[in-house]
Structures are given as C-alpha cells and as structure tokens.
Amino acid sequence: MASENIYRLISIDEYAVTPKYIQLTNSIVKAIEEKKIEKGYVLPSINELSFELDISRDTAEKAYRHLKKLGVIGSVPGKGYFITNTDIKQPIKIFLLFNKLSTHKKIMYDAFVESIGDDAVIDFYIYNNDFALFRKLLANKRDDYTNYVIIPHFLEGGENAHEVINTIQKEKLLLLDQMIPGLEGNFAAVYEDFEKDIYNALEQALEKLSKYHTIKLVFPDYTYHPKQILEGFYRFCNQYAFNYGIIPDISKATIAEGEVYITLMENDLVILIEKILEIKLEVGKHIGVISYNETPLKKIILNGITTISTDFYAMGGKAAELIRNKSTEHVATPFYLTLRNSL
C-alpha cells in the first residue's frame, strides 16, 4: 500500500486540553497502526511541519522527540526523520472529559494518568460545565477511542445529558464522580453518593455540631452541584432536630453566632471567612465552618478548616483500574470527615 500524504493524517484539535505535540504523536502512531504510512516513510522536516500545521517549531520538535522515545522514528543528519518501526501497539485510547480542572479534579486526573500506564493515549477535554459544549465535543468524537471517561456536571441543560451519553457504546463508557438517570446498558462508574455522603459525614461530626443551634448550607441557585446534597442535608437536620437554612448568596448573608456554615465552593469559603473576621467572631468557638473537598491549604487556614470530601486520588486510580480490567462495575467511593479547629 502506498503511503499517504502525512498532512491528511494529522489531526490537531483546538478544543482539546491534550498538548498539541501529543496530538501530533498520536496521529502518526494511528496512521502506522492503520498501515497508512509504512516503515521507511520520510517525514517532513521540523520547519515544514511547523509551517504546514501552523504550530510552533518547538511543538513539532517535541513531537519528534516523543516519537523517538517510543521507538517509532529515527533520524539521519542531513536526511531528516523517517519511520523505523511499524510494529507498535497502543490498545487503550481514552476520550477524557472533565467539567472543570479544579485543585481536587487535578488530583483525580493525576491519579488516573499515573494508574492507567504509559501505553495509554489520552485526549483530554474540559467543557466548563457548559452542556452545549459538552454535547458538541461528544458529537465530534472520533470512533477509534476504546474508552470514554466522563464527569457529567452542568450549570443548566443537564436533564438531557443521558440522551447524549447514550450515543456512546456502553462497554466503552465510564462515568466519573456522578451517576445520572436515564442511561441504558452496562457501563462502568466510579461515583459519589452525594445524599448519603453528606448525611454520614455530618453524623460523624454530631458531637462537635451539638454546640451550635443552626446549620446553614451555602448552595447557590446557579450551580453544577447535584440536588442530592440538599436532600442529604435536610434529612440530617430533621433527624437530629437542628435549625437549618439554605444560603444562595453568601455575600448577602448575615452571619450570626451559634451557626455552622457549610460551603461547597472555594470562593464562598473565602467570602465567609472574610465576613466572620469583620465581625470579630472566633471560628470554632462562636461560629462553625465546614468546607467541601479537601485541599492542602485547608489544613492551614485559621488553624485548620474541617472538610468533608471524597478521596479524589482513589477515584482516579479506581477508574483506571476498571478500564484496565474491562470492568462495568459501579463503585461508590468513600466520603470522609476531617475534623479540625473550625468546628
């Protein structure tokens, strides 16, 4: 079979978070696997590649270095680069779709990449909780992915997410972080049970909470956080006879002694702490503070912020394990309470 023009075989996706040099590498490896370019094929020079693909010279050079490291290409001074090995296999090709890249999502991502292994190709996308972009990215997906790993969190429009996700072959699908109703078939999932998790975490903190009379959850009207958090919060407060309230906008709330505040967002935690410091009340004595999602800084702020959080590292690692084992198991990751001085 005659080798094709290399530029027809290279795909650079501007939407992908995956570095362009990796996309370039993946395109060449895919072309070799599909026998569209053969051993001995002479590749364009770095300058030609940079010009034709409208990428930086550094990007082209990094791609060739990476292909050399994989043992795919060689080079001869004065003659350029050429394919030296076509006996390559990269069986795992993953479409990884995150709603955003926060501190804890990066922990999950790093654990997934570390656990999946060096022979996996990952194309990484972020849709910023925007359902329209989510739908567009999945509509434009390639068919050669072996796995689709998706975190489904949306600010609005998410009620139709199952229709989009149902277009994916279920043996290729892994839902991460949240389950959604309406999906068909057998698929893998590593998820949080949001209603059960907040209830159990607050129950573990019951002794500390008992010195306060009211618990308030900062839950914005416009948020991607699942409503199951509210259901677990209501159930706990009713079960243990706490006064409670929902605060849609912490910047407009009046802070009072004897209350505990639970924040879901990092920005809301900052605003809450600023308001507490302004009225000169002592956190952990006059006012309680609990924050969602453990991060290193929360060990330090105000001598320690109490957190309720899943193990994001374990979640990323478990997702990689299910893919490696070709499992369609559903795994609920444990939630844990870390008590500190803020309660």
Secondary structure, DSSP 8 states (H G I E B T S, - for coil): -----GGGT----TT--S-HHHHHHHHHHHHHHTTSS-TT-B---HHHHHHHHT--HHHHHHHHHHHHHTTSEEEETTTEEEE--------EEEEEEES---HHHHHHHHHHHHHH-TTEEEEEEE-TTBHHHHHHHHHT--S--SEEEE----SB-GGGHHHHHTTS-GGGEEEEE---TT--S--EEEE--HHHHHHHHHHHTHHHHTT-SEEEEE--SS--S-THHHHHHHHHHHHTT-EEEEES-GGG----TTEEEEESSHHHHHHHHHHHHHTT--BTTTBEEEEES--GGGGTGGG--EEEEE-HHHHHHHHHHHHHTT---EEE--EEEE--TT-
